[in-house]
């Protein structure tokens, strides 16, 4: 920890984190890398890298955010589309309800952490009702420099209703010790249907098979935690393909460490 009591990581730990994310959350890793490359000069060290995002909202809400220095998170059950989390769960359920696919998933995970994939799935299923009603999110959108002057028309139309509207542009660091300490994750939304879910899960299984020696070095509990995190991300960050133009990223508070305790 640093002087403020916040979690810090060594360069080696960052490298391990990136590699694990690429294995279990390949879409997230690819999006994070492309966003950082677009927003930072070549060779920028990770500790100095930031990404630009935008929050479209009403002028009144923007003033409250500035005055309070807080961006509120919302329980997923009170979002405008309360079925968003259900959509991700239904896609995962569709994949794992096929016994042959489930067996292949368990078999490939067992090569590096025997029994831990089943433990992660069983734990996720047993905690589903709690997870479903205890996920808090805040949503922002990717912002390109080409949008500095006018923003994105589709987003202006979607948010703020008939009130004066504002786009709040800000930079997010690649890593925050405060967010890490709170168990707050910040990941891109994944716009998927059934076919895309099956393709992504096959990619994860291929990654695990290829990296099994590295994963054995991390230990079975670390593999279990990442498998659980993969499932949690699947319900918290998966959206219907029709929303893809939003290019949303989500801050998600559902402390995996507390759930797994």
C-alpha positions, 0 to 999 in steps of 0.5 A, a space after each residue: 500500500 502507499 502512504 494513503 493506504 491505497 493498493 498499489 501494484 508493481 510492474 510485474 503485477 500489472 503485467 500479470 493482471 493484463 495477461 489474466 484479463 486477456 485470458 478470461 476477459 479478452 473483449 475487455 482487454 482488447 477494448 482497453 488496449 485500443 482505447 488507451 492507444 487512441 488516447 495516449 502518445 506511443 510509449 506512454 507508461 501505464 501509470 500515466 495513461 488516461 482515457 477520455 469519456 463523456 457523460 451525457 446528462 441534463 444541465 441540472 444533473 451536471 451541476 449537482 455532479 460538479 457541486 457534490 464532486 460525485 457521480 451517482 451509481 444506480 442499482 441495476 433494478 432501477 435502471 431505465 432498462 431493468 432487464 439489462 442484467 437479465 440479458 447477460 444472465 440469459 446468454 450465459 445460461 443458454 451457453 452453460 445449459 448445454 451439457 456438452 459445452 459445460 463439460 468442455 468448459 470444465 475439462 479445459 479449466 481442470 487442466 490448470 485448476 481441477 474442480 475450480 471451474 465447477 466451484 466458480 459456476 456453483 458459487 455464482 449460481 448460489 449467489 445469483 439472487 444477491 448478485 442480481 439485486 446488489 450490483 450498482 453501475 454508473 455509465 459513461 460513453 467513449 469520447 473521440 477527439 473528433 467529437 469535441 465540438 459537437 458530441 455524438 448526435 445519437 447520444 444527445 437524442 437519448 439523454 436529458 429529455 426536454 431539459 437543457 443537456 450537457 456533455 461532461 468530458 473527463 479523463 479516467 486513469 488506467 489504474 486507480 488505487 482507490 477504485 481497486 481498494 473499493 472493489 470498483 471495476 471499470 469495463 466496456 459494455 459488450 454487445 452480444 447475442 447468442 452467437 457472439 456469446 458462444 464465440 466469446 466463450 470458445 475464445 476464453 476456453 482456447 485461451 485457458 488451454 493455451 495458457 494452462 502452464 501460466 495459470 497453474 503458476 497463479 494457483 487454483 484460487 486465483 483461477 477460480 476468482 477470475 472465472 467468477 469475475 468473468 461470469 460477473 462481468 457477463 451479467 454486469 456488462 453485456 448488453 443487447 447488440 442494438 445498443 452498440 452505438 452507445 459505446 458504453 463503459 460501466 463502473 461496476 460495484 459488486 465486490 467480488 472479494 465480499 461475495 467470495 468471503 
